[in-house]
Amino acid sequence: MRRHSKPRWMGLLALAAALVLATAACAPAAAPTATPTKAPAAAPTTASQATKPLGTPATGAAASPTTVASKPTGNPVKIGYITPVTGPAAAFGLMESVMVSLGEEDVNGSGGINGSPLQIVKFDSPSDPQQAVTGVRKLAGDEKAFAIIGPWFSGEFEVAAPLANDLQIPLIGMRVTKPGMTDNNRPWAFRITVTDDILTPALVAAFKKANPNVKNVLVVGDTKNSVTESMVKDVWPKYLKDAGFNVQGSVGYDSGTSDFSAIVTKIKDAKPEAIAYSATPAGNPVGFAKELYNQQVRVPVMNTIHFINGPFISQAAKEMEGWLTVSQFDPSNPDPKVQAVIKRWQAQADADTKVPKPARVTVEGNAYDVVSIIGDIMRKAGIKADTSVQDARPKIRDGFANLKDYKGISGNITMKPNGDATTLPTVMIARNGAWEVMK
């Protein structure tokens, strides 16, 4: 029987189809047609990263923002700041303002306060208690600040703290060293500093170690200024006696004194073996030191913290050589975070024509910490620019009251029940027109 075969043309058609299929299988796939899409979402950020403070109980203070955060926008969260930028203590306020601005810059560099920018609103109080009162009223009322840093001096803080309690706004002092300032003004007044009842025994102990043969000490200082009057009449005598020194008495004078000839003559007649001295810039420590040197009263001197920042030591370099003092901050701390902040401060202070030269860090470190702590408290409390003052202020007050083990550039900071948070004192010595940490 004869087998039937497919026509030739059908075979050729099948072969062509196979070749087409094979070619299609080997060719790359065509690119898909583009369609509009949303931009890829950013990698999720943890809550701790989004609100990472510059210093926390767990990680410590950072020299600069370490996370990339969105730039804060919109209305600012306002914090008031009362400091002297005019008057006899202008050098103090101008130098400290640089550190406060660094704190503000770093808070905003880390995302601000829950997306809102932090704004430090400054008010000048040139060592004038009445101006400090005006500043508290203006910042709390007109500016609607959520809290106030300052004022600078104990005499100013003494009248400002009761008003802060009346207005129910947190008031945080940084240089207020007179004992008892917060005890009497609970619960709205706080201090992050080292008070005279902690500074003085540390200074006296260092002085005694450096001058083991000294027995008789004369107390000298400005008795018209609240904080230095307290030093001359109460604090110096107590801690000198506790250390075994014989206190020969005291020689007081008024703020604004320019002619020290009679005062130093009286000191010279007392034949002291050493002098314990206390004055703010209003007490003219440079004039006192120069007259002491001119009358050849060559005895060891220990002086309180109240004029150590600013240019005063360089203005009486020869006359104050070897004097001992004590600070609230250790600028020799080798911690890279501390030194990075100091380096930035130095660059900005040197560039600022208003800051007296030479500018050197002595006590300013805790100003950076205070701004960082306020930022941390407000972030954790969920505060923003549109938060009411009635809601924000108590949250900030409670944040300070419960502050514990905050690792700042000035040390470990914990608030005590009386409203004081203190770090360790640092003894310093005058060398060639500058204060150096005493080793």
C-alpha positions as CSV (number, residue, x, y, z in Angstrom):
1,M,0.0,0.0,0.0
2,R,1.3,3.5,-0.9
3,R,2.1,5.9,2.0
4,H,0.7,9.5,1.7
5,S,3.3,12.3,2.4
6,K,2.7,16.0,3.4
7,P,3.0,18.5,0.7
8,R,6.4,20.2,0.5
9,W,5.1,23.6,1.2
10,M,3.7,22.6,4.6
11,G,7.1,21.4,5.7
12,L,8.7,24.6,4.8
13,L,6.0,26.6,6.7
14,A,6.6,24.5,9.8
15,L,10.3,25.0,9.6
16,A,9.9,28.8,9.4
17,A,7.6,28.9,12.4
18,A,10.1,27.0,14.5
19,L,12.8,29.4,13.6
20,V,10.7,32.4,14.6
21,L,9.9,30.8,17.9
22,A,13.6,30.0,18.6
23,T,14.6,33.5,17.8
24,A,12.0,35.1,20.0
25,A,13.1,32.9,22.9
26,C,16.7,34.0,22.6
27,A,16.1,37.7,22.3
28,P,16.1,40.0,25.4
29,A,12.7,41.0,26.7
30,A,11.5,44.5,25.7
31,A,11.6,47.2,28.3
32,P,8.3,47.8,30.0
33,T,6.4,50.9,29.1
34,A,7.2,53.6,31.7
35,T,4.3,54.6,34.0
36,P,4.2,57.3,36.7
37,T,5.3,56.1,40.1
38,K,5.9,57.6,43.6
39,A,9.5,58.2,44.7
40,P,10.9,55.3,46.7
41,A,10.2,55.7,50.4
42,A,13.1,56.6,52.6
43,A,14.5,53.9,54.8
44,P,12.5,53.9,58.0
45,T,14.1,55.8,60.9
46,T,13.7,54.5,64.4
47,A,12.1,56.8,67.0
48,S,15.3,57.0,68.9
49,Q,17.2,58.1,65.8
50,A,14.5,60.7,64.9
51,T,14.7,62.4,68.2
52,K,18.3,61.6,69.2
53,P,19.4,64.3,71.6
54,L,22.9,65.7,71.8
55,G,23.4,64.1,75.2
56,T,21.4,61.4,76.8
57,P,21.7,59.3,79.9
58,A,22.7,56.4,77.7
59,T,25.0,57.9,75.1
60,G,26.4,61.1,76.4
61,A,26.8,64.5,74.7
62,A,27.7,64.7,71.1
63,A,29.9,67.5,69.7
64,S,27.7,67.9,66.7
65,P,24.7,66.2,65.1
66,T,25.5,62.6,64.3
67,T,22.3,61.7,62.4
68,V,20.9,63.1,59.2
69,A,17.6,64.7,60.2
70,S,15.1,66.7,58.3
71,K,15.6,70.5,58.5
72,P,13.1,71.9,61.0
73,T,10.5,74.2,59.5
74,G,7.6,76.5,60.4
75,N,7.1,78.5,63.5
76,P,9.9,78.2,66.2
77,V,9.8,76.8,69.7
78,K,11.0,79.8,71.8
79,I,13.3,79.6,74.8
80,G,14.3,82.8,76.6
81,Y,17.8,83.6,77.6
82,I,18.8,86.5,80.0
83,T,22.5,87.4,80.0
84,P,24.7,90.5,80.1
85,V,25.8,91.8,76.7
86,T,26.4,95.4,78.0
87,G,27.7,96.7,81.3
88,P,30.7,95.5,83.5
89,A,30.0,91.8,82.9
90,A,29.4,92.0,79.1
91,A,32.4,89.8,78.5
92,F,30.7,87.0,80.4
93,G,27.5,87.1,78.5
94,L,29.1,87.5,75.1
95,M,31.4,84.5,75.6
96,E,28.6,82.4,77.0
97,S,26.2,83.4,74.1
98,V,28.6,81.7,71.7
99,M,28.2,78.4,73.5
100,V,24.4,78.9,73.8
101,S,24.3,79.5,70.0
102,L,26.3,76.3,69.4
103,G,23.7,74.3,71.4
104,E,20.9,75.9,69.4
105,E,22.6,75.1,66.2
106,D,23.1,71.4,67.1
107,V,19.5,71.0,68.3
108,N,18.3,72.3,65.0
109,G,20.9,70.2,63.1
110,S,19.3,67.1,64.7
111,G,15.8,67.9,63.5
112,G,14.9,70.6,65.9
113,I,12.0,70.1,68.4
114,N,9.9,67.4,66.8
115,G,10.2,69.2,63.4
116,S,9.9,72.7,64.8
117,P,13.1,74.9,64.9
118,L,14.4,75.9,68.3
119,Q,14.9,79.7,68.7
120,I,16.8,81.2,71.6
121,V,15.4,84.7,72.3
122,K,18.1,86.8,74.1
123,F,17.5,89.6,76.6
124,D,20.2,91.8,77.9
125,S,20.4,92.3,81.7
126,P,23.6,94.2,82.5
127,S,24.0,93.0,86.1
128,D,20.8,94.8,87.0
129,P,18.1,92.9,89.1
130,Q,15.4,95.2,87.9
131,Q,16.3,94.5,84.3
132,A,16.2,90.7,85.0
133,V,12.7,91.1,86.3
134,T,11.8,93.0,83.1
135,G,13.4,90.2,81.1
136,V,11.4,87.5,82.7
137,R,8.1,89.4,82.2
138,K,8.9,90.1,78.5
139,L,10.0,86.6,77.7
140,A,7.2,84.9,79.5
141,G,4.5,87.3,78.3
142,D,5.3,89.0,75.0
143,E,7.5,86.2,73.6
144,K,5.6,83.3,75.1
145,A,8.8,81.4,75.7
146,F,8.4,77.9,77.0
147,A,11.3,78.3,79.5
148,I,14.0,80.9,80.4
149,I,17.7,80.3,80.8
150,G,19.4,82.7,83.2
151,P,19.7,85.3,84.5
152,W,23.4,85.4,85.1
153,F,24.1,86.7,88.6
154,S,22.8,85.6,92.0
155,G,21.4,89.0,92.8
156,E,19.4,88.9,89.5
157,F,18.3,85.3,90.0
158,E,17.2,86.1,93.6
159,V,14.5,88.5,92.3
160,A,13.7,86.7,89.1
161,A,13.0,83.2,90.6
162,P,10.0,84.3,92.7
163,L,8.5,85.9,89.6
164,A,9.1,82.8,87.6
165,N,7.1,80.9,90.2
166,D,4.3,83.4,90.0
167,L,4.2,83.2,86.2
168,Q,4.8,79.4,86.3
169,I,7.6,79.3,83.8
170,P,10.8,77.2,84.2
171,L,13.8,79.3,85.1
172,I,17.2,77.6,84.7
173,G,20.3,79.4,86.1
174,M,23.8,78.5,84.9
175,R,26.1,80.8,86.8
176,V,24.1,81.4,90.0
177,T,26.5,80.1,92.6
178,K,25.1,81.5,95.9
179,P,23.8,78.7,98.1
180,G,20.0,78.5,98.7
181,M,18.8,80.2,95.5
182,T,16.6,77.3,94.3
183,D,15.6,75.9,97.7
184,N,13.4,78.9,98.3
185,N,11.9,79.0,94.9
186,R,10.4,75.6,94.2
187,P,9.1,74.2,91.9
188,W,9.9,76.4,88.9
189,A,13.5,77.5,89.6
190,F,16.5,75.2,88.7
191,R,20.2,75.5,88.4
192,I,22.7,73.5,86.5
193,T,26.0,74.8,87.9
194,V,28.4,74.2,90.8
195,T,27.5,76.2,93.8
196,D,29.8,78.1,96.1
197,D,29.4,75.6,99.0
198,I,30.8,72.9,96.6
199,L,33.4,75.1,94.8
200,T,34.9,76.6,97.9
201,P,36.0,73.6,99.9
202,A,37.6,72.1,96.7
203,L,39.5,75.4,96.2
204,V,40.6,75.6,99.8
205,A,41.8,72.0,99.9
206,A,43.9,72.6,96.7
207,F,45.3,75.9,98.1
208,K,46.2,74.2,101.4
209,K,48.0,71.4,99.5
210,A,49.9,74.0,97.4
211,N,50.8,76.2,100.5
212,P,51.3,73.8,103.5
213,N,53.0,76.5,105.6
214,V,50.2,79.1,105.4
215,K,48.2,79.4,108.7
216,N,46.7,82.9,108.6
217,V,44.3,84.0,105.9
218,L,42.6,87.4,105.4
219,V,39.2,87.5,103.6
220,V,38.8,90.3,101.1
221,G,36.0,91.2,98.7
222,D,33.1,93.2,97.4
223,T,30.4,93.3,100.1
224,K,27.9,95.3,98.1
225,N,27.2,92.4,95.6
226,S,24.9,89.7,96.8
227,V,27.0,86.7,95.9
228,T,30.4,88.0,96.9
229,E,29.0,89.5,100.1
230,S,27.9,85.9,100.9
231,M,31.4,84.7,100.2
232,V,33.1,87.3,102.4
233,K,30.8,87.0,105.3
234,D,29.8,83.4,105.4
235,V,31.2,81.0,102.8
236,W,35.0,81.8,103.0
237,P,35.1,81.9,106.8
238,K,33.3,78.6,107.2
239,Y,35.4,76.6,104.8
240,L,38.7,78.2,105.7
241,K,38.1,77.3,109.4
242,D,36.9,73.8,108.5
243,A,40.3,73.3,106.7
244,G,42.2,74.4,109.8
245,F,43.1,78.0,108.7
246,N,43.1,80.9,111.1
247,V,40.8,83.6,109.6
248,Q,42.2,87.0,110.5
249,G,39.0,88.9,109.7
250,S,37.8,90.5,106.5
251,V,38.3,93.7,104.5
252,G,35.2,94.6,102.4
253,Y,34.7,97.3,99.8
254,D,32.0,98.5,97.4
255,S,31.2,97.6,93.8
256,G,32.6,100.2,91.4
257,T,35.7,101.0,93.5
258,S,38.5,102.3,91.3
259,D,41.1,103.5,93.9
260,F,42.3,100.6,96.1
261,S,45.2,102.3,97.7
262,A,43.6,102.7,101.2
263,I,42.1,99.2,101.0
264,V,45.4,97.5,100.2
265,T,47.2,99.6,102.8
266,K,44.8,98.1,105.4
267,I,45.4,94.6,104.0
268,K,49.2,95.2,104.2
269,D,48.9,96.3,107.8
270,A,47.2,93.1,108.7
271,K,50.3,91.1,107.6
272,P,48.3,88.2,106.1
273,E,50.1,85.0,105.0
274,A,47.5,84.6,102.3
275,I,44.3,86.2,100.9
276,A,40.9,84.7,100.1
277,Y,39.4,87.1,97.6
278,S,35.9,87.4,96.0
279,A,34.6,89.9,93.4
280,T,32.6,90.0,90.2
281,P,33.7,92.4,87.4
282,A,31.8,95.1,89.1
283,G,34.2,94.7,92.0
284,N,37.1,95.6,89.7
285,P,39.4,92.6,90.4
286,V,42.0,93.9,87.9
287,G,42.3,97.2,89.8
288,F,42.6,95.3,93.1
289,A,45.3,93.0,91.8
290,K,47.4,95.8,90.4
291,E,47.3,97.8,93.6
292,L,48.2,94.7,95.6
293,Y,51.2,94.3,93.4
294,N,52.1,97.9,93.5
295,Q,52.2,97.9,97.3
296,Q,54.3,94.8,97.1
297,V,51.9,92.6,99.0
298,R,53.4,89.3,97.7
299,V,51.2,86.6,99.3
300,P,49.4,83.6,97.8
301,V,45.8,84.5,96.7
302,M,42.8,82.2,96.1
303,N,39.9,83.8,94.3
304,T,36.3,82.6,93.7
305,I,34.8,81.8,90.3
306,H,33.0,85.1,89.9
307,F,35.4,86.8,87.4
308,I,37.4,83.9,85.9
309,N,35.8,84.0,82.4
310,G,36.4,87.0,80.3
311,P,39.6,89.0,79.6
312,F,40.4,90.0,83.2
313,I,43.2,87.5,83.8
314,S,45.0,88.8,80.7
315,Q,44.6,92.4,81.8
316,A,46.5,91.6,85.1
317,A,48.7,88.8,83.9
318,K,51.8,89.8,86.0
319,E,49.8,90.8,89.0
320,M,47.6,87.6,89.2
321,E,50.3,85.1,88.3
322,G,50.0,82.1,90.5
323,W,46.5,82.9,91.9
324,L,44.3,79.9,92.4
325,T,40.6,79.7,91.4
326,V,37.9,77.1,90.7
327,S,35.6,76.5,87.8
328,Q,32.4,74.7,86.9
329,F,33.9,73.2,83.7
330,D,37.1,71.3,82.8
331,P,38.3,72.6,79.4
332,S,41.2,70.1,79.6
333,N,38.9,67.1,79.4
334,P,40.4,65.0,76.6
335,D,37.0,63.5,75.6
336,P,36.8,64.1,71.8
337,K,33.2,65.3,72.1
338,V,34.2,67.9,74.7
339,Q,37.2,69.1,72.6
340,A,35.2,69.3,69.4
341,V,32.7,71.6,71.0
342,I,35.5,73.8,72.5
343,K,37.2,73.9,69.1
344,R,34.0,75.2,67.5
345,W,33.4,77.7,70.3
346,Q,37.0,79.0,69.9
347,A,36.6,79.5,66.2
348,Q,33.3,81.4,66.6
349,A,34.5,83.4,69.6
350,D,37.7,84.5,67.7
351,A,35.6,85.5,64.7
352,D,33.1,87.5,66.7
353,T,34.3,91.1,67.0
354,K,32.1,91.7,70.0
355,V,33.7,89.0,72.1
356,P,36.7,90.5,74.1
357,K,40.1,88.9,73.2
358,P,41.8,86.8,74.1
359,A,38.8,84.5,74.5
360,R,39.3,81.2,76.3
361,V,36.8,78.7,77.6
362,T,36.6,78.5,81.4
363,V,33.0,78.0,82.6
364,E,30.9,78.0,79.5
365,G,30.6,74.3,78.9
366,N,27.4,73.8,80.9
367,A,25.6,76.4,78.7
368,Y,25.8,74.0,75.8
369,D,24.5,71.3,78.1
370,V,21.5,73.3,79.3
371,V,20.3,74.0,75.7
372,S,20.8,70.4,74.8
373,I,18.9,69.2,77.9
374,I,16.0,71.6,77.1
375,G,15.9,70.2,73.6
376,D,15.9,66.6,74.8
377,I,13.1,67.3,77.4
378,M,10.9,68.9,74.8
379,R,11.4,66.2,72.2
380,K,10.5,63.5,74.6
381,A,7.4,65.4,75.8
382,G,6.2,65.8,72.3
383,I,6.3,69.6,72.4
384,K,6.1,71.6,69.2
385,A,5.7,75.3,68.3
386,D,1.9,75.0,68.4
387,T,1.9,73.5,71.9
388,S,0.3,75.9,74.3
389,V,2.4,77.5,77.0
390,Q,0.1,76.0,79.6
391,D,0.9,72.5,78.4
392,A,4.6,73.0,77.5
393,R,5.9,74.7,80.6
394,P,4.8,72.1,83.2
395,K,6.3,69.4,81.0
396,I,9.6,71.2,80.8
397,R,9.5,71.8,84.6
398,D,8.9,68.1,85.2
399,G,11.6,67.1,82.8
400,F,14.2,69.1,84.8
401,A,12.8,67.8,88.1
402,N,13.4,64.2,86.9
403,L,16.7,64.8,85.1
404,K,19.1,61.9,85.9
405,D,22.5,60.8,84.7
406,Y,22.5,63.1,81.7
407,K,26.0,62.8,80.1
408,G,26.9,66.4,79.1
409,I,30.2,67.9,78.1
410,S,30.4,69.4,81.7
411,G,29.9,66.0,83.3
412,N,27.2,63.7,84.6
413,I,24.1,65.8,85.5
414,T,21.4,64.8,87.9
415,M,18.8,67.1,89.4
416,K,18.5,67.1,93.2
417,P,15.1,67.6,95.0
418,N,16.1,71.2,95.8
419,G,16.4,72.2,92.1
420,D,20.2,72.1,91.9
421,A,22.2,69.9,89.5
422,T,25.9,70.0,90.1
423,T,29.0,68.6,88.4
424,L,32.5,68.4,89.8
425,P,34.6,71.5,90.4
426,T,37.9,72.1,88.6
427,V,40.8,74.0,90.3
428,M,42.7,76.3,88.0
429,I,45.9,78.4,88.3
430,A,46.9,81.7,86.7
431,R,49.7,81.2,84.3
432,N,51.0,83.8,81.8
433,G,47.7,85.7,81.6
434,A,45.4,82.6,81.3
435,W,43.7,80.2,83.6
436,E,45.0,76.6,83.3
437,V,43.7,73.5,85.0
438,M,45.9,72.7,88.0
439,K,47.4,69.2,87.7
